[in-house]
Amino acid sequence: MRALVLVWSALLLVTATTHAEQELDIVIYGATGEVGSHAVHEALRRGHRVIAVSRNPAQVAMQHANLSVVEGNLLDTAGVARTVTGKDVVILSVRGVIGNSGKPESALQFIAAETLVDVLFPLGKNAPRLIHVGGSGSLEVEPGVLFAAKLPKILLSKDLEIEILGQILTLEFFRKVDDVNWTYVTPPMNFTNGPRTGVFRIGGDRALKDSRGRTRVSRADFAVALIDEAEQARHPRQRISVAY
């Protein structure tokens, strides 16, 4: 059992154990990415069964008795339905831009979110829960001001700008969805390669800062937060943020 260490207004400082009370079937899209691969490791270390989805399964080098690797394409709705039906949780951790429209709607994050909602809705109460890895650009750095608005566009590639705006659009989309159990989990502005400590805070729309004014978390600890949410389902149809 994870222990509740401290309640700070709406913020939680939490720790995680290394083994789940109930084994889950967890589908992870983007399993070869920096966040997705950490989520795979974290889920496996807790005893869950993981279905790692990749367009190129050969890129998944890890082997484990509880790990299945399948080929998948988020643009293939029928294939997505086959993969996620009967599972407990789907973690969506992808990035990219489809086509050259130059619009936020072309961000893979947004397209994938729409696809998963379309697939999960008909499954009703049997649908797996959806955990979406969001973007820090959607966090508020001051009341009513998003981090994305503070980024100097001259330093951003066009694709990265579309991805950032696509993540904001995705959050807006999810907030209109009331018939699928989703959670939008947002990383801070800075990921680190630091160790897994299992200690972090959970917040909401405002970017979390530590005592030195930094907003950061290790990818390993972010993965802990993702699998905590997979196990506990504490934030249905909410956006949460994770940071030290």
C-alpha positions as CSV (number, residue, x, y, z in Angstrom):
1,M,0.0,0.0,0.0
2,R,1.3,3.5,-0.8
3,A,1.3,5.7,2.2
4,L,-0.2,9.2,2.3
5,V,2.7,11.2,3.7
6,L,1.5,14.8,3.6
7,V,-1.5,16.8,2.5
8,W,-0.6,20.3,1.4
9,S,-3.7,22.2,0.4
10,A,-4.6,20.2,-2.8
11,L,-1.1,18.7,-3.1
12,L,-0.1,15.2,-2.1
13,L,3.4,14.1,-1.3
14,V,3.3,10.4,-2.0
15,T,5.4,7.2,-1.9
16,A,5.0,4.0,-3.8
17,T,5.6,0.3,-3.0
18,T,7.1,-2.1,-5.5
19,H,4.3,-4.7,-5.8
20,A,0.6,-4.4,-6.5
21,E,-2.2,-6.0,-4.5
22,Q,-4.0,-6.8,-7.8
23,E,-2.3,-7.7,-11.0
24,L,-3.5,-5.5,-13.9
25,D,-3.3,-5.9,-17.7
26,I,-1.8,-2.6,-18.8
27,V,-1.4,-1.6,-22.5
28,I,1.3,1.0,-23.1
29,Y,1.4,2.9,-26.3
30,G,4.8,4.6,-26.9
31,A,6.5,1.8,-24.9
32,T,9.9,2.5,-26.5
33,G,9.8,6.2,-25.7
34,E,11.7,7.8,-22.7
35,V,8.5,8.0,-20.6
36,G,6.9,4.8,-21.9
37,S,9.9,2.6,-21.3
38,H,10.1,3.7,-17.7
39,A,6.4,3.0,-17.3
40,V,6.9,-0.5,-18.7
41,H,9.7,-1.2,-16.2
42,E,7.7,0.3,-13.3
43,A,4.6,-1.8,-14.1
44,L,6.6,-5.0,-14.4
45,R,8.4,-4.4,-11.2
46,R,5.1,-4.3,-9.4
47,G,3.9,-7.6,-10.9
48,H,1.5,-6.3,-13.6
49,R,1.1,-7.8,-17.1
50,V,2.2,-5.3,-19.7
51,I,1.4,-5.2,-23.4
52,A,3.9,-2.9,-25.0
53,V,2.7,-1.5,-28.3
54,S,5.2,-0.3,-31.0
55,R,5.1,0.3,-34.7
56,N,8.4,-1.6,-34.7
57,P,8.3,-4.4,-32.0
58,A,11.9,-5.2,-32.7
59,Q,12.8,-1.9,-30.9
60,V,11.6,-3.4,-27.6
61,A,14.7,-5.2,-26.4
62,M,13.5,-6.0,-22.9
63,Q,12.3,-9.5,-22.1
64,H,10.1,-10.5,-19.1
65,A,7.6,-13.2,-18.4
66,N,4.8,-10.6,-17.9
67,L,5.7,-8.6,-21.0
68,S,4.0,-9.0,-24.4
69,V,5.2,-6.9,-27.3
70,V,2.7,-6.3,-30.2
71,E,2.8,-4.3,-33.3
72,G,0.3,-1.4,-33.4
73,N,-0.6,1.8,-35.2
74,L,-2.8,4.4,-33.4
75,L,-4.2,5.3,-36.8
76,D,-5.7,1.8,-37.1
77,T,-8.9,2.0,-35.1
78,A,-9.7,-1.7,-35.5
79,G,-6.2,-2.7,-34.5
80,V,-6.4,-0.5,-31.4
81,A,-9.8,-2.0,-30.5
82,R,-8.3,-5.5,-30.7
83,T,-5.4,-4.6,-28.5
84,V,-7.2,-2.8,-25.7
85,T,-10.4,-4.8,-25.4
86,G,-10.4,-6.9,-22.2
87,K,-7.5,-5.0,-20.6
88,D,-7.6,-2.9,-17.4
89,V,-5.6,0.2,-18.2
90,V,-4.3,1.9,-21.3
91,I,-1.4,4.3,-21.0
92,L,-0.9,6.7,-23.9
93,S,2.6,8.2,-24.1
94,V,3.2,9.2,-27.7
95,R,4.3,12.2,-29.7
96,G,4.6,13.3,-33.3
97,V,2.8,15.1,-36.1
98,I,0.7,13.5,-38.8
99,G,0.7,15.2,-42.2
100,N,1.6,18.8,-42.9
101,S,-1.5,20.8,-42.1
102,G,0.3,22.8,-39.5
103,K,-2.7,22.6,-37.1
104,P,-2.8,21.3,-33.5
105,E,-5.3,18.7,-34.7
106,S,-2.5,17.0,-36.6
107,A,-0.6,16.2,-33.4
108,L,-0.5,12.5,-32.8
109,Q,-1.3,13.0,-29.1
110,F,-4.7,14.5,-30.1
111,I,-5.4,12.0,-32.8
112,A,-4.6,9.1,-30.5
113,A,-6.8,10.5,-27.7
114,E,-9.7,10.8,-30.1
115,T,-9.1,7.3,-31.4
116,L,-9.0,5.8,-27.9
117,V,-12.1,7.5,-26.7
118,D,-13.9,6.3,-29.9
119,V,-12.7,2.8,-29.2
120,L,-13.4,2.8,-25.4
121,F,-16.9,4.4,-25.4
122,P,-18.7,1.4,-26.9
123,L,-17.2,-1.0,-24.4
124,G,-19.1,0.8,-21.6
125,K,-18.3,-0.5,-18.1
126,N,-15.9,-3.0,-19.5
127,A,-13.7,-0.4,-21.0
128,P,-10.2,0.0,-19.6
129,R,-9.2,3.2,-18.0
130,L,-7.2,5.6,-20.1
131,I,-4.2,7.4,-18.8
132,H,-2.8,10.1,-21.1
133,V,0.7,11.5,-20.7
134,G,0.1,15.2,-21.3
135,G,2.3,18.2,-22.0
136,S,3.8,20.8,-19.7
137,G,2.8,23.5,-22.0
138,S,-0.7,23.1,-20.7
139,L,0.3,24.0,-17.1
140,E,-0.4,27.5,-15.7
141,V,2.6,29.4,-14.6
142,E,0.4,32.2,-13.3
143,P,-3.3,32.5,-13.1
144,G,-4.8,32.2,-16.6
145,V,-1.3,32.0,-18.3
146,L,-0.1,28.8,-19.7
147,F,3.6,27.8,-19.9
148,A,3.1,27.5,-23.7
149,A,2.5,31.2,-23.9
150,K,5.9,31.9,-22.3
151,L,7.9,29.8,-24.8
152,P,9.8,31.8,-27.4
153,K,8.4,30.5,-30.7
154,I,11.6,31.4,-32.5
155,L,13.4,28.6,-30.6
156,L,10.7,26.0,-31.4
157,S,10.6,23.8,-34.4
158,K,7.2,23.9,-36.2
159,D,6.5,20.3,-35.3
160,L,7.3,20.9,-31.6
161,E,5.0,23.9,-31.6
162,I,2.2,21.8,-33.1
163,E,2.8,19.1,-30.5
164,I,2.6,21.6,-27.6
165,L,-0.6,23.1,-29.0
166,G,-1.9,19.6,-29.7
167,Q,-1.5,18.6,-26.0
168,I,-3.4,21.7,-24.9
169,L,-6.1,20.8,-27.4
170,T,-6.1,17.2,-26.1
171,L,-6.8,18.4,-22.6
172,E,-9.6,20.6,-23.8
173,F,-11.0,17.5,-25.6
174,F,-10.8,15.3,-22.6
175,R,-12.6,17.8,-20.4
176,K,-15.6,17.4,-22.6
177,V,-15.6,13.6,-22.4
178,D,-17.8,12.2,-19.6
179,D,-18.5,8.7,-20.9
180,V,-14.9,7.3,-20.8
181,N,-12.7,7.1,-17.6
182,W,-9.7,9.1,-18.5
183,T,-6.9,10.8,-16.5
184,Y,-4.5,13.4,-18.0
185,V,-1.1,13.2,-16.2
186,T,1.1,16.2,-16.8
187,P,4.9,16.3,-16.4
188,P,6.7,19.4,-15.2
189,M,8.7,21.6,-17.4
190,N,11.9,19.6,-16.8
191,F,12.5,15.9,-16.9
192,T,15.7,14.6,-15.3
193,N,17.5,11.3,-15.5
194,G,17.6,11.1,-11.7
195,P,16.8,7.9,-9.8
196,R,13.5,6.4,-8.8
197,T,12.7,7.8,-5.3
198,G,9.0,7.2,-5.2
199,V,8.5,10.6,-3.6
200,F,6.8,13.5,-5.4
201,R,3.8,15.7,-5.3
202,I,0.5,15.6,-7.1
203,G,-1.0,18.9,-8.2
204,G,-3.5,20.2,-10.6
205,D,-3.4,22.9,-13.3
206,R,-0.7,25.1,-11.7
207,A,2.9,24.2,-12.3
208,L,4.5,22.8,-9.1
209,K,7.7,24.3,-7.9
210,D,10.2,23.0,-5.3
211,S,11.8,25.1,-2.6
212,R,14.3,26.5,-5.1
213,G,11.7,27.5,-7.6
214,R,12.4,24.5,-9.9
215,T,9.7,22.5,-11.6
216,R,11.1,19.1,-12.3
217,V,10.8,15.3,-11.8
218,S,12.8,12.3,-12.9
219,R,11.3,10.1,-15.7
220,A,11.5,7.2,-13.3
221,D,9.4,8.9,-10.6
222,F,7.0,10.2,-13.2
223,A,6.5,6.5,-14.2
224,V,5.8,5.7,-10.5
225,A,3.0,8.3,-10.6
226,L,1.6,6.8,-13.8
227,I,1.4,3.3,-12.4
228,D,0.1,4.6,-9.0
229,E,-2.8,6.1,-11.0
230,A,-3.2,2.8,-12.9
231,E,-3.5,0.9,-9.6
232,Q,-5.5,3.4,-7.5
233,A,-7.7,5.3,-10.0
234,R,-7.7,8.3,-7.7
235,H,-8.3,10.9,-10.4
236,P,-11.0,9.9,-12.8
237,R,-11.8,12.5,-15.5
238,Q,-9.2,14.9,-14.0
239,R,-5.9,16.5,-15.1
240,I,-3.2,16.0,-12.5
241,S,0.4,17.2,-12.5
242,V,3.5,15.6,-11.1
243,A,6.7,17.2,-9.7
244,Y,9.0,17.3,-6.7
